């Protein structure tokens, strides 16, 4: 019951925070200047939308580091306006990069070192996520830094393409694995 109350209270506080932000920003005309971008305000063409899935907002207000928030907003704006990527792909990128931003709450992306990148890789490896998900996180981060480097917003990318290849995974045999092994060697 206490956990339910805590979760409910957190949800209520989050909604109040969102409402307050939206009220303060109601007079801002450029959607990309706001802290919360609603899908209907972004004017995606129908061929970039999957109408069978729910369209979520892009919410930047939880990113406390002003530089990082501005850089992420700039990149997501680029993905929305200069590419033909689907909304769902852009939103997936946003979710992964937002988690990255929250990890580096006190460090500007302009000052991230290779040691910081290795700390993040270690953190990501400890999250018990699938190998493919791990690789996607790193690939999105590298693309993000490539964009920032090309735009001359950062000097270098502290992540390397080889970072996406190493994922510690603890393999556990299953009964199906045993069956496949026995069948393949002719034992049953």
C-alpha positions as CSV (number, residue, x, y, z in Angstrom):
1,X,0.0,0.0,0.0
2,X,2.8,2.4,0.9
3,X,4.5,1.7,-2.4
4,X,1.2,2.4,-4.3
5,X,0.8,5.7,-2.4
6,X,4.4,6.7,-3.2
7,X,4.0,5.8,-6.9
8,X,0.6,7.7,-7.0
9,X,2.0,10.7,-5.3
10,X,5.0,10.8,-7.7
11,X,2.6,10.6,-10.6
12,X,0.5,13.4,-9.3
13,X,3.6,15.6,-8.7
14,X,4.9,14.8,-12.2
15,X,1.6,15.9,-13.7
16,X,1.5,19.1,-11.7
17,X,5.1,19.8,-12.8
18,X,4.2,19.2,-16.5
19,X,1.1,21.4,-16.2
20,X,3.1,24.2,-14.5
21,X,5.7,24.1,-17.3
22,X,3.1,24.1,-20.0
23,X,1.3,27.0,-18.4
24,X,4.5,29.1,-18.1
25,X,5.4,28.3,-21.8
26,X,1.9,28.9,-23.2
27,X,2.9,32.1,-25.0
28,X,6.0,30.6,-26.7
29,X,5.2,30.2,-30.4
30,X,8.1,28.1,-31.5
31,X,7.5,24.5,-30.3
32,X,11.2,23.8,-30.3
33,X,11.8,26.5,-27.7
34,X,9.4,24.7,-25.2
35,X,10.4,22.1,-22.6
36,X,7.7,19.7,-23.7
37,X,7.1,19.0,-27.4
38,X,3.7,17.5,-28.2
39,X,3.5,15.3,-31.3
40,X,0.5,17.2,-32.7
41,X,2.5,20.4,-32.6
42,X,5.4,18.9,-34.5
43,X,3.4,18.4,-37.7
44,X,4.8,15.0,-38.8
45,X,3.7,13.9,-42.2
46,X,1.3,10.8,-42.0
47,X,3.9,8.6,-43.6
48,X,6.3,9.1,-40.7
49,X,3.7,8.1,-38.1
50,X,2.6,4.7,-36.9
51,X,-1.0,5.4,-36.0
52,X,-1.4,2.1,-34.2
53,X,0.9,3.1,-31.4
54,X,0.6,6.0,-28.9
55,X,2.5,9.1,-29.7
56,X,4.5,10.3,-26.7
57,X,5.8,13.7,-26.0
58,X,9.4,14.8,-26.0
59,X,9.9,16.1,-22.5
60,X,13.2,17.8,-21.7
61,X,12.5,19.5,-18.4
62,X,14.0,16.7,-16.3
63,X,17.4,17.3,-17.9
64,X,19.0,19.7,-15.3
65,X,22.2,20.5,-17.2
66,X,21.2,23.5,-19.4
67,X,24.0,22.8,-22.0
68,X,23.1,19.2,-22.4
69,X,19.4,20.0,-22.6
70,X,20.0,22.5,-25.3
71,X,22.3,20.1,-27.3
72,X,19.8,17.3,-27.1
73,X,16.9,19.6,-28.2
74,X,19.0,20.8,-31.1
75,X,19.7,17.2,-32.2
76,X,16.1,16.0,-31.9
77,X,15.0,19.1,-33.8
78,X,17.5,18.1,-36.5
79,X,16.1,14.6,-36.6
80,X,12.5,15.9,-36.9
81,X,13.1,18.6,-39.4
82,X,16.0,17.4,-41.6
83,X,15.5,13.7,-41.8
84,X,12.6,11.4,-42.9
85,X,13.0,9.2,-39.9
86,X,9.7,7.9,-38.4
87,X,8.4,9.4,-35.3
88,X,8.9,6.2,-33.4
89,X,12.6,6.0,-34.4
90,X,13.2,9.6,-33.3
91,X,11.4,9.0,-30.0
92,X,13.4,5.9,-29.4
93,X,16.6,7.9,-30.0
94,X,15.3,10.6,-27.7
95,X,14.6,8.1,-24.8
96,X,18.1,6.6,-25.0
97,X,19.8,10.0,-25.2
98,X,17.7,11.4,-22.4
99,X,18.9,8.6,-20.1
100,X,22.4,9.5,-21.2
101,X,21.7,13.1,-20.3
102,X,20.4,12.2,-16.9
103,X,23.6,10.1,-16.2
104,X,25.7,13.2,-17.0
105,X,23.6,15.6,-14.9
106,X,26.6,17.5,-13.6
107,X,28.9,17.3,-16.6
108,X,28.5,19.2,-19.9
109,X,28.8,17.1,-23.0
110,X,31.4,19.6,-24.1
111,X,33.6,18.4,-21.2
112,X,33.1,14.6,-21.3
113,X,36.3,12.7,-21.3
114,X,37.1,9.1,-22.4
115,X,37.1,8.2,-18.7
116,X,33.6,9.6,-18.3
117,X,32.5,7.6,-21.4
118,X,34.0,4.4,-19.8
119,X,32.0,5.1,-16.6
120,X,28.8,5.3,-18.6
121,X,29.6,2.1,-20.5
122,X,30.2,0.4,-17.1
123,X,26.8,1.8,-15.9
124,X,25.1,0.6,-19.0
125,X,26.6,-2.9,-18.7
126,X,25.3,-3.1,-15.2
127,X,21.7,-2.4,-16.3
128,X,21.1,-6.1,-17.4
129,X,19.9,-5.1,-20.8
130,X,20.0,-7.2,-24.0
131,X,23.2,-7.1,-26.1
132,X,21.3,-5.4,-29.0
133,X,19.8,-2.8,-26.7
134,X,23.3,-2.0,-25.3
135,X,24.6,-1.6,-28.9
136,X,21.7,0.7,-29.8
137,X,22.4,2.9,-26.9
138,X,26.1,3.3,-27.9
139,X,25.2,3.7,-31.6
140,X,22.7,6.5,-30.8
141,X,25.3,8.2,-28.6
142,X,27.9,8.1,-31.3
143,X,25.6,9.5,-33.9
144,X,24.6,12.2,-31.4
145,X,28.3,13.1,-30.9
146,X,29.0,12.9,-34.6
147,X,26.2,15.5,-35.2
148,X,27.6,17.7,-32.4
149,X,31.2,17.5,-33.9
150,X,30.0,18.3,-37.4
151,X,28.0,21.2,-36.0
152,X,31.2,22.3,-34.1
153,X,29.3,22.1,-30.7
154,X,31.8,19.7,-29.2
155,X,35.4,18.9,-30.1
156,X,35.4,15.1,-30.2
157,X,33.4,12.0,-29.5
158,X,34.5,10.2,-26.3
159,X,32.9,7.0,-27.5
160,X,34.4,4.6,-30.0
161,X,32.6,2.3,-32.5
162,X,34.3,-0.7,-30.7
163,X,32.4,0.3,-27.5
164,X,29.2,-1.1,-29.1
165,X,30.7,-4.5,-29.5
166,X,31.6,-5.5,-26.0
167,X,28.7,-6.7,-23.8
168,X,29.2,-9.0,-20.9
169,X,26.4,-11.5,-20.9
170,X,25.9,-14.4,-18.6
171,X,24.5,-17.3,-20.7
172,X,22.2,-19.8,-18.9
173,X,21.4,-23.1,-20.4
174,X,17.8,-24.1,-20.8
175,X,16.0,-27.4,-21.2
176,X,15.5,-26.5,-24.9
177,X,19.2,-26.0,-25.3
178,X,19.8,-29.5,-23.9
179,X,17.2,-31.0,-26.2
180,X,18.7,-29.3,-29.3
181,X,22.2,-30.6,-28.3
182,X,20.9,-34.1,-27.8
183,X,19.0,-34.2,-31.1
184,X,21.9,-32.7,-33.0
185,X,24.3,-35.5,-31.8
186,X,21.7,-38.2,-32.4
187,X,20.8,-38.8,-28.8
188,X,17.2,-38.6,-27.6
